[in-house]
């Protein structure tokens, strides 16, 4: 069991990649804290883990709010006694060109996708340091690495995570805290359902991927498991790209 008795906080855990990570981590015997604004979905993920004999807690929170992070960490420690893993996966998404994005939309994108990961990192570091270390996984996107005609704000917010990761890795290596970025390509989730709604849109998304298909959320979850576990004990400050070859073109 690669995460036996580890306590893992997973934000954006109510669906998609986050839910797949929560289920896989629990199967690897982690005690999982599912964090999301979606109370119904997040509660269902935590309940499903418990029904399968695992250990999980759901905390409803907005990752862009500092006090919500205080509540998440406090609930995690009160229930499980520690925090060993943080997966910053919560995010908001849109694909309009930059000149069509309003200032409010831009600020919300940055607040959730970038500030949320910063606040999460800041909140867990003291707990991890006090218990000998831990692993932080920031979930970015290939839009942080390559340009597109349909995006910009989302890619910029995810690119911020690359720098957050490298600085966190350097500043906390001596504390035994590793930080890495997971960089998925297009994944079959509700988040990009609008892009895939038409046959043309789906074909366009797939055409960019040399492997010729979208990822299943479980494939990204296994990459997160590697970064969260001791299998990656000598890996920090890295950006693990899982994109079917999209960025290799």
Backbone torsions as a table, in degrees:
resi	resn	phi	psi	omega
1	UNK	NA	111.1	-169.6
2	UNK	-73.7	-16.8	178.6
3	UNK	-125.7	32.7	-176.4
4	UNK	-55.1	120.1	177.2
5	UNK	65.8	10.4	173.0
6	UNK	-78.5	147.7	175.9
7	UNK	-104.7	120.5	-174.5
8	UNK	-121.2	121.4	172.1
9	UNK	-91.7	127.1	179.7
10	UNK	-124.8	112.5	178.3
11	UNK	-89.1	152.8	-172.6
12	UNK	69.6	29.9	-171.7
13	UNK	-84.0	2.0	-175.7
14	UNK	-78.1	-17.8	-177.4
15	UNK	-164.9	176.5	173.6
16	UNK	58.0	-135.2	-178.5
17	UNK	-61.0	-41.6	-178.2
18	UNK	-61.3	-43.4	178.8
19	UNK	-66.0	-38.3	177.3
20	UNK	-64.0	-40.9	176.9
21	UNK	-63.1	-45.7	-179.0
22	UNK	-59.0	-45.3	180.0
23	UNK	-64.8	-42.9	-179.4
24	UNK	-68.3	-44.2	179.3
25	UNK	-60.9	-40.6	178.5
26	UNK	-64.6	-39.0	177.7
27	UNK	-64.0	-26.7	176.6
28	UNK	-90.1	14.2	173.3
29	UNK	72.8	25.7	168.2
30	UNK	-77.2	154.7	168.8
31	UNK	-96.7	115.7	-164.9
32	UNK	-104.2	132.6	172.7
33	UNK	-108.3	109.1	-179.0
34	UNK	-88.8	123.7	-177.6
35	UNK	-120.6	129.3	179.7
36	UNK	-168.1	159.8	171.5
37	UNK	-78.7	-22.0	-179.2
38	UNK	-81.6	95.7	-176.7
39	UNK	-64.1	-41.9	-178.5
40	UNK	-66.2	-49.2	-178.5
41	UNK	-66.7	-44.0	179.7
42	UNK	-64.6	-41.1	177.2
43	UNK	-62.7	-37.4	179.6
44	UNK	-66.4	-39.2	178.5
45	UNK	-63.9	-47.3	179.7
46	UNK	-63.3	-41.5	179.5
47	UNK	-64.7	-39.2	178.6
48	UNK	-62.1	-39.6	177.0
49	UNK	-63.3	-45.1	179.4
50	UNK	-62.3	-40.0	179.7
51	UNK	-63.1	-27.9	179.1
52	UNK	-89.9	8.8	176.7
53	UNK	92.3	7.8	179.5
54	UNK	-91.6	-175.9	-178.2
55	UNK	-124.2	120.8	-175.9
56	UNK	-150.3	153.1	178.4
57	UNK	-135.0	136.9	174.2
58	UNK	-105.6	133.0	174.5
59	UNK	-125.9	119.7	177.3
60	UNK	-79.2	123.8	-175.7
61	UNK	-158.4	151.8	171.2
62	UNK	-100.0	114.1	-172.6
63	UNK	-67.6	-13.9	179.6
64	UNK	-85.1	-0.3	-176.9
65	UNK	-110.2	121.2	-175.3
66	UNK	-58.7	-44.7	-177.8
67	UNK	-65.0	-30.7	176.7
68	UNK	-65.0	-36.9	177.3
69	UNK	-66.2	-38.8	175.7
70	UNK	-57.5	-40.4	-179.5
71	UNK	-69.2	-38.8	179.4
72	UNK	-62.3	-49.8	-177.8
73	UNK	-66.8	-41.1	179.0
74	UNK	-61.5	-43.8	179.6
75	UNK	-65.0	-38.5	180.0
76	UNK	-64.4	-46.0	-178.9
77	UNK	-70.0	-40.9	179.3
78	UNK	-61.3	-39.4	-176.1
79	UNK	-83.2	-43.2	-170.3
80	UNK	-117.7	-10.8	173.6
81	UNK	88.2	-3.1	-176.0
82	UNK	-168.0	172.9	166.6
83	UNK	-137.4	119.3	-179.9
84	UNK	-107.8	-27.5	-174.9
85	UNK	-136.2	137.0	170.4
86	UNK	-126.9	124.8	172.1
87	UNK	-111.0	110.0	177.0
88	UNK	-86.0	90.5	-175.6
89	UNK	-115.1	-9.5	-178.2
90	UNK	-64.1	140.1	179.5
91	UNK	-163.8	156.9	170.5
92	UNK	-116.7	153.6	-166.1
93	UNK	-142.0	140.8	166.8
94	UNK	-158.2	161.0	-171.5
95	UNK	-124.9	20.1	179.8
96	UNK	-75.8	151.3	175.8
97	UNK	-57.3	153.5	-174.7
98	UNK	-55.0	-39.7	-175.4
99	UNK	-71.2	-9.7	178.1
100	UNK	-100.4	-2.5	-177.8
101	UNK	-88.7	123.5	177.8
102	UNK	-72.9	159.1	-179.4
103	UNK	-60.2	-40.6	179.1
104	UNK	-62.9	-40.2	177.8
105	UNK	-64.9	-43.3	177.9
106	UNK	-58.9	-46.3	-177.6
107	UNK	-66.3	-37.6	177.6
108	UNK	-66.8	-40.7	177.6
109	UNK	-59.1	-46.8	179.8
110	UNK	-67.9	-37.4	-177.9
111	UNK	-63.3	-45.6	-178.1
112	UNK	-78.7	-52.4	-170.1
113	UNK	-75.0	-37.5	-176.3
114	UNK	-102.9	-56.2	-179.2
115	UNK	-62.6	-35.6	179.0
116	UNK	-58.1	-42.2	179.2
117	UNK	-69.8	-38.2	176.5
118	UNK	-62.0	-47.4	-179.7
119	UNK	-63.4	-40.0	178.5
120	UNK	-63.2	-44.2	178.7
121	UNK	-61.2	-47.1	-179.3
122	UNK	-61.7	-34.9	-177.1
123	UNK	-73.2	-35.6	-174.5
124	UNK	-90.8	-21.3	-175.3
125	UNK	-55.7	-47.6	-179.9
126	UNK	-59.7	-37.3	-179.8
127	UNK	-69.8	-45.1	179.1
128	UNK	-63.6	-43.5	-179.2
129	UNK	-60.2	-39.3	-178.6
130	UNK	-71.1	-13.5	-178.7
131	UNK	-118.9	20.0	171.6
132	UNK	91.9	4.1	175.4
133	UNK	129.4	-171.1	-178.7
134	UNK	172.6	-173.1	-178.4
135	UNK	-132.3	129.3	176.5
136	UNK	-114.3	127.9	179.5
137	UNK	-119.7	116.2	176.9
138	UNK	-98.2	123.7	-177.8
139	UNK	-92.0	109.5	-179.8
140	UNK	-100.8	-136.3	-176.8
141	UNK	-169.8	153.6	174.9
142	UNK	-63.8	-16.7	175.5
143	UNK	-67.7	-11.9	173.9
144	UNK	-79.1	-15.1	-174.0
145	UNK	-111.7	-29.3	-177.3
146	UNK	-130.5	148.5	179.8
147	UNK	-82.6	166.3	177.9
148	UNK	-151.9	165.5	178.9
149	UNK	-81.3	-18.6	-170.2
150	UNK	-106.4	-7.7	-173.6
151	UNK	-126.6	-161.1	179.3
152	UNK	152.8	-62.2	-179.4
153	UNK	-63.8	-43.8	179.1
154	UNK	-63.1	-47.0	179.3
155	UNK	-61.0	-40.3	179.0
156	UNK	-64.0	-40.6	-179.9
157	UNK	-66.9	-36.4	179.3
158	UNK	-76.3	-30.5	176.5
159	UNK	-63.6	-31.6	177.6
160	UNK	-59.7	-29.5	-179.4
161	UNK	-68.7	-29.2	178.7
162	UNK	-62.2	-44.8	178.6
163	UNK	-70.2	-40.2	177.8
164	UNK	-56.9	-42.9	179.9
165	UNK	-61.4	-50.5	-174.1
166	UNK	-65.9	-40.3	178.1
167	UNK	-67.6	-40.2	177.7
168	UNK	-62.1	-42.8	-178.7
169	UNK	-60.0	-45.1	-178.3
170	UNK	-70.3	-43.4	-174.1
171	UNK	-71.8	-22.7	-174.6
172	UNK	-122.6	14.2	176.6
173	UNK	-60.6	-41.3	-179.3
174	UNK	-66.3	-18.4	178.2
175	UNK	-88.2	-1.5	-176.6
176	UNK	79.1	15.0	-179.9
177	UNK	-100.4	120.8	175.7
178	UNK	-97.5	146.5	176.5
179	UNK	-135.4	129.8	179.9
180	UNK	-141.8	158.0	177.9
181	UNK	-108.3	134.0	171.2
182	UNK	-100.1	125.4	-173.3
183	UNK	-119.3	89.2	-179.9
184	UNK	-79.5	151.5	165.5
185	UNK	-85.6	-158.1	-178.6
186	UNK	-66.6	131.6	-176.1
187	UNK	-124.3	142.0	-178.7
188	UNK	-73.4	85.6	179.4
189	UNK	-136.7	168.8	178.2
190	UNK	-64.0	-25.4	-177.2
191	UNK	-59.8	-37.0	-178.8
192	UNK	-107.6	19.9	-178.0
193	UNK	-58.1	-34.4	178.7
194	UNK	-61.7	-37.8	178.7
195	UNK	-68.0	-26.5	-173.1
196	UNK	-102.4	2.3	-172.5
197	UNK	-63.4	-35.9	179.8
198	UNK	-101.8	156.4	177.1
199	UNK	-59.8	-38.0	179.5
200	UNK	-66.3	-43.0	-179.8
201	UNK	-64.3	-42.6	178.0
202	UNK	-63.6	-44.0	-179.7
203	UNK	-62.6	-37.6	179.1
204	UNK	-64.5	-43.5	-180.0
205	UNK	-63.7	-42.8	-178.1
206	UNK	-71.1	-31.9	-176.4
207	UNK	-62.9	-22.1	-178.9
208	UNK	-81.4	-10.0	-172.5
209	UNK	-107.1	115.0	179.9
210	UNK	-55.5	-33.6	177.9
211	UNK	-72.0	-10.1	170.9
212	UNK	78.0	23.2	177.6
213	UNK	-159.8	166.4	172.6
214	UNK	-85.2	156.5	177.5
215	UNK	-76.5	149.6	167.0
216	UNK	-85.6	144.0	179.6
217	UNK	-52.3	-31.9	-178.9
218	UNK	-64.5	-30.5	-179.8
219	UNK	-68.6	-33.9	176.1
220	UNK	-75.3	-35.1	179.5
221	UNK	-63.0	-38.1	179.1
222	UNK	-66.2	-35.0	175.6
223	UNK	-66.3	-40.2	176.6
224	UNK	-63.7	-38.8	177.9
225	UNK	-60.1	-42.4	177.6
226	UNK	-58.3	-47.3	-177.9
227	UNK	-69.8	-30.3	-178.8
228	UNK	-78.0	-26.7	-171.0
229	UNK	-97.0	175.5	178.5
230	UNK	-71.2	-8.5	175.0
231	UNK	-59.6	-25.4	179.9
232	UNK	-110.2	34.7	-172.8
233	UNK	-62.5	-21.2	179.1
234	UNK	-105.7	19.5	-177.7
235	UNK	-115.7	118.1	172.8
236	UNK	-152.5	147.7	-177.2
237	UNK	74.3	15.6	-175.8
238	UNK	-99.6	158.7	175.9
239	UNK	-120.4	104.7	-177.3
240	UNK	-89.0	109.7	-177.5
241	UNK	-90.6	126.1	179.9
242	UNK	-128.9	84.8	-166.7
243	UNK	-137.5	16.5	179.1
244	UNK	64.0	16.6	179.9
245	UNK	94.6	4.2	-174.8
246	UNK	-55.3	-45.1	-176.0
247	UNK	-85.9	0.1	178.7
248	UNK	-84.7	-9.3	-179.1
249	UNK	-66.6	NA	NA
